[in-house]
Amino acid sequence: MFTGYETEEFLENEQINMTPMPVERMTQLDPSLTELVTYNAGTVWERAPESSGWERVYDFKIPAPRVEVEITNDIDAFKGPREGS
């Protein structure tokens, strides 16, 4: 998760910005995230500095050469082997 206000230096340092953090810890630190983490992967929200409300973003393009996200409610498909693993 990113705020959208990170510096280029922060974004370039994957040892800092890609460190895994449990969702439970994030929602403890910022309870306003609790509802947002129930949305599907790839959903984008933004909150302006000094604002308490979140706004959904519909036109954000993930800046990656390839993005593959599969969404399923089938637990057996989720637990099964994945391509490339």
Contacts in CASP RR format, 6 or more apart in sequence:
PFRMAT RR
TARGET T0000
AUTHOR 0000-0000-0000
METHOD contacts of the structure
MODEL  1
MFTGYETEEFLENEQINMTPMPVERMTQLDPSLTELVTYNAGTVWERAPE
SSGWERVYDFKIPAPRVEVEITNDIDAFKGPREGS
1 26 0 8 1.000
1 33 0 8 1.000
2 17 0 8 1.000
3 46 0 8 1.000
3 47 0 8 1.000
4 46 0 8 1.000
5 49 0 8 1.000
6 17 0 8 1.000
10 16 0 8 1.000
10 17 0 8 1.000
11 17 0 8 1.000
23 37 0 8 1.000
26 33 0 8 1.000
26 37 0 8 1.000
27 33 0 8 1.000
27 34 0 8 1.000
27 37 0 8 1.000
32 47 0 8 1.000
32 52 0 8 1.000
32 53 0 8 1.000
32 54 0 8 1.000
36 43 0 8 1.000
36 45 0 8 1.000
36 54 0 8 1.000
40 69 0 8 1.000
40 71 0 8 1.000
41 69 0 8 1.000
41 71 0 8 1.000
42 62 0 8 1.000
42 69 0 8 1.000
43 56 0 8 1.000
44 56 0 8 1.000
44 57 0 8 1.000
44 58 0 8 1.000
44 60 0 8 1.000
45 54 0 8 1.000
45 55 0 8 1.000
45 56 0 8 1.000
45 57 0 8 1.000
46 54 0 8 1.000
46 55 0 8 1.000
46 57 0 8 1.000
47 53 0 8 1.000
47 54 0 8 1.000
47 55 0 8 1.000
72 78 0 8 1.000
END
